Amino acid sequence: MNRRQFFAKSSQVITVTTLPFTLSSCEDTTNLVEMMTSKLQLIFENSESVTSLGTWTPSEILQHCENSIAYAITEYPRQKSAFIKHTIGKAAFHVFDGLGAMKHSLTEKIPGEADFKALEIKTACSRLVSALDQLSEQNKNMEHFFFGSLSPIEMSRAQYLHIQNHLEDIVINRNLS
Protein backbone atom coordinates (compact mmCIF):
# COMPACT_ATOMS: atom_id res chain seq x y z
CA MET A 1 0.00 0.00 0.00
CA ASN A 2 1.46 3.36 -0.95
CA ARG A 3 1.30 6.48 1.21
CA ARG A 4 -1.69 7.98 -0.63
CA GLN A 5 -3.73 4.77 -0.18
CA PHE A 6 -2.74 4.58 3.49
CA PHE A 7 -3.89 8.13 4.20
CA ALA A 8 -7.10 7.61 2.24
CA LYS A 9 -7.88 4.48 4.28
CA SER A 10 -6.84 5.95 7.65
CA SER A 11 -9.06 8.99 7.14
CA GLN A 12 -12.05 6.65 6.87
CA VAL A 13 -11.60 5.30 10.40
CA ILE A 14 -12.81 7.37 13.33
CA THR A 15 -12.01 6.34 16.84
CA VAL A 16 -14.62 7.23 19.39
CA THR A 17 -11.98 8.46 21.84
CA THR A 18 -11.00 11.38 19.60
CA LEU A 19 -13.99 13.42 20.75
CA PRO A 20 -13.16 16.42 22.99
CA PHE A 21 -12.81 15.54 26.65
CA THR A 22 -11.68 17.28 29.81
CA LEU A 23 -12.24 15.26 32.97
CA SER A 24 -10.82 17.93 35.26
CA SER A 25 -13.72 20.23 34.35
CA CYS A 26 -16.28 17.67 35.53
CA GLU A 27 -17.29 18.15 39.12
CA ASP A 28 -20.73 16.61 38.87
CA THR A 29 -22.06 13.38 37.45
CA THR A 30 -24.42 15.09 34.99
CA ASN A 31 -21.53 16.47 32.92
CA LEU A 32 -19.82 13.08 32.84
CA VAL A 33 -23.00 11.34 31.72
CA GLU A 34 -23.60 13.95 29.01
CA MET A 35 -20.05 13.64 27.67
CA MET A 36 -20.15 9.85 27.59
CA THR A 37 -23.65 9.77 26.13
CA SER A 38 -22.47 11.89 23.18
CA LYS A 39 -19.75 9.34 22.47
CA LEU A 40 -22.18 6.45 22.77
CA GLN A 41 -24.63 8.26 20.47
CA LEU A 42 -21.93 8.25 17.79
CA ILE A 43 -21.58 4.47 18.17
CA PHE A 44 -25.38 4.02 18.16
CA GLU A 45 -25.85 6.10 15.01
CA ASN A 46 -23.06 4.26 13.18
CA SER A 47 -23.69 0.77 14.58
CA GLU A 48 -23.55 -0.86 11.14
CA SER A 49 -19.95 0.30 10.63
CA VAL A 50 -18.59 -0.16 14.17
CA THR A 51 -15.78 -2.64 14.67
CA SER A 52 -13.35 -3.56 17.40
CA LEU A 53 -9.57 -3.49 17.34
CA GLY A 54 -9.33 -6.14 20.06
CA THR A 55 -10.67 -9.60 20.78
CA TRP A 56 -13.98 -8.46 22.28
CA THR A 57 -16.77 -7.36 19.95
CA PRO A 58 -18.13 -3.82 20.31
CA SER A 59 -21.23 -5.28 21.96
CA GLU A 60 -19.11 -7.18 24.49
CA ILE A 61 -17.13 -4.03 25.29
CA LEU A 62 -20.32 -2.06 25.89
CA GLN A 63 -21.80 -4.87 28.01
CA HIS A 64 -18.62 -5.02 30.12
CA CYS A 65 -18.86 -1.28 30.77
CA GLU A 66 -22.55 -1.60 31.64
CA ASN A 67 -21.76 -4.47 34.03
CA SER A 68 -19.12 -2.37 35.77
CA ILE A 69 -21.66 0.37 36.46
CA ALA A 70 -24.37 -2.08 37.53
CA TYR A 71 -21.93 -3.73 39.97
CA ALA A 72 -20.89 -0.32 41.33
CA ILE A 73 -24.52 0.48 42.13
CA THR A 74 -25.37 -2.93 43.59
CA GLU A 75 -22.28 -4.95 44.46
CA TYR A 76 -19.33 -6.39 42.59
CA PRO A 77 -19.38 -10.21 42.48
CA ARG A 78 -15.90 -10.40 44.03
CA GLN A 79 -13.95 -7.83 46.03
CA LYS A 80 -10.23 -7.39 46.55
CA SER A 81 -9.07 -7.46 50.17
CA ALA A 82 -9.54 -4.37 52.34
CA PHE A 83 -5.74 -4.00 52.44
CA ILE A 84 -5.51 -3.93 48.62
CA LYS A 85 -8.43 -1.49 48.30
CA HIS A 86 -7.03 0.90 50.92
CA THR A 87 -3.48 0.89 49.56
CA ILE A 88 -2.82 -0.08 45.94
CA GLY A 89 -6.43 0.38 44.81
CA LYS A 90 -6.86 3.84 46.31
CA ALA A 91 -3.47 4.95 44.95
CA ALA A 92 -4.31 3.61 41.48
CA PHE A 93 -7.61 5.50 41.44
CA HIS A 94 -5.89 8.78 42.36
CA VAL A 95 -3.24 8.26 39.67
CA PHE A 96 -5.85 7.53 36.99
CA ASP A 97 -8.05 10.39 38.17
CA GLY A 98 -5.10 12.80 38.23
CA LEU A 99 -4.01 11.79 34.74
CA GLY A 100 -7.56 11.86 33.40
CA ALA A 101 -6.91 8.49 31.80
CA MET A 102 -6.99 4.83 32.74
CA LYS A 103 -4.90 2.06 31.21
CA HIS A 104 -5.78 -1.53 32.01
CA SER A 105 -6.26 -4.84 30.20
CA LEU A 106 -9.05 -4.41 27.69
CA THR A 107 -9.81 -8.14 27.64
CA GLU A 108 -9.89 -8.90 31.35
CA LYS A 109 -13.34 -9.40 32.80
CA ILE A 110 -14.35 -8.04 36.19
CA PRO A 111 -13.78 -10.80 38.77
CA GLY A 112 -16.98 -12.87 38.80
CA GLU A 113 -18.51 -11.04 35.80
CA ALA A 114 -21.27 -12.93 34.00
CA ASP A 115 -20.83 -14.14 30.42
CA PHE A 116 -21.67 -11.67 27.67
CA LYS A 117 -24.94 -12.00 25.78
CA ALA A 118 -25.47 -11.85 22.04
CA LEU A 119 -26.78 -8.28 21.89
CA GLU A 120 -27.01 -5.89 18.98
CA ILE A 121 -24.69 -2.89 19.29
CA LYS A 122 -27.65 -0.49 19.54
CA THR A 123 -29.14 -2.51 22.40
CA ALA A 124 -25.82 -2.68 24.25
CA CYS A 125 -25.37 1.08 23.73
CA SER A 126 -28.84 1.88 25.05
CA ARG A 127 -28.29 -0.30 28.10
CA LEU A 128 -24.99 1.42 28.86
CA VAL A 129 -26.61 4.86 28.58
CA SER A 130 -29.36 3.69 30.95
CA ALA A 131 -26.72 2.44 33.43
CA LEU A 132 -24.95 5.82 33.21
CA ASP A 133 -28.25 7.56 34.00
CA GLN A 134 -28.72 5.29 37.03
CA LEU A 135 -25.16 6.03 38.17
CA SER A 136 -25.81 9.78 37.97
CA GLU A 137 -28.74 9.37 40.39
CA GLN A 138 -26.58 7.82 43.13
CA ASN A 139 -26.05 9.99 46.21
CA LYS A 140 -24.13 7.63 48.50
CA ASN A 141 -20.61 6.23 48.49
CA MET A 142 -20.18 3.07 46.45
CA GLU A 143 -17.71 0.24 46.92
CA HIS A 144 -15.47 -0.50 43.92
CA PHE A 145 -13.96 -3.99 43.89
CA PHE A 146 -10.40 -2.58 43.56
CA PHE A 147 -10.50 1.17 44.32
CA GLY A 148 -12.53 0.78 47.52
CA SER A 149 -15.12 3.27 48.73
CA LEU A 150 -15.72 6.12 46.27
CA SER A 151 -18.03 9.12 46.45
CA PRO A 152 -20.66 9.40 43.71
CA ILE A 153 -18.49 11.82 41.69
CA GLU A 154 -15.39 9.65 42.19
CA MET A 155 -17.27 6.55 41.06
CA SER A 156 -18.61 8.43 38.05
CA ARG A 157 -15.11 9.55 37.17
CA ALA A 158 -13.75 6.02 37.62
CA GLN A 159 -16.50 4.61 35.38
CA TYR A 160 -15.94 7.36 32.80
CA LEU A 161 -12.23 6.58 32.67
CA HIS A 162 -12.98 2.87 32.45
CA ILE A 163 -15.38 3.37 29.54
CA GLN A 164 -13.01 5.83 27.86
CA ASN A 165 -10.21 3.25 28.00
CA HIS A 166 -12.45 0.56 26.47
CA LEU A 167 -13.69 2.89 23.73
CA GLU A 168 -10.10 2.98 22.47
CA ASP A 169 -10.86 -0.47 21.03
CA ILE A 170 -13.96 0.68 19.14
CA VAL A 171 -13.69 2.30 15.72
CA ILE A 172 -16.25 3.57 13.25
CA ASN A 173 -15.36 2.75 9.66
CA ARG A 174 -16.71 5.36 7.32
CA ASN A 175 -16.70 4.93 3.59
CA LEU A 176 -15.85 8.33 2.19
CA SER A 177 -16.03 7.26 -1.47
C-alpha positions, 0 to 999 in steps of 0.5 A: 500500500502506498502512502496515498492509499494509506492516508485515504484508508486511515481517514475513513476510520474514526475512533470514538476516543477522539472526541473532545474531553476534559475530565478535570472540568467535571465536578458533577455526574451530569456532565460526565454522563452527558459527555459519555452519552455523546460518544455512545450516540456516535456508536449508536448512530453508526452501529452498522460500521462499528468494529473492534480493534481487540478480541472483544466485539463492540457489543461485548465491550459495551456490556462489560462497561454496563456491568461495571456500572451495575456492579458499582450500584449494587455490588461487585461479584468479588472484592479485593481485600480491604488491604488492597483497596485501601493501599494499591487500589486507592493509589491507582484510582488517584493516579488515573483520576489525576491523569484523566486516563486509565490504562488496564487490560481491555480483555480482562473481565471483572472478577466474577462477571457474568458471560456476555450475551449476544446483543445488537450494538444499539441494544448494548449502547442503550443499556450502557446509557441507561446504566450511566443515568442510574449512576448519575442518580446515586447519592451515596458512596459506592464500593469498587472492587479494587478502588474501595469506597468512592463518592458518587463523583469519584465513582462516576469519574472512575467509570468514565475513565474505564469506559473511555479506555475501552472505547479505544478499542472501538472504531467507526469505519466510514466509507468516504467514497 
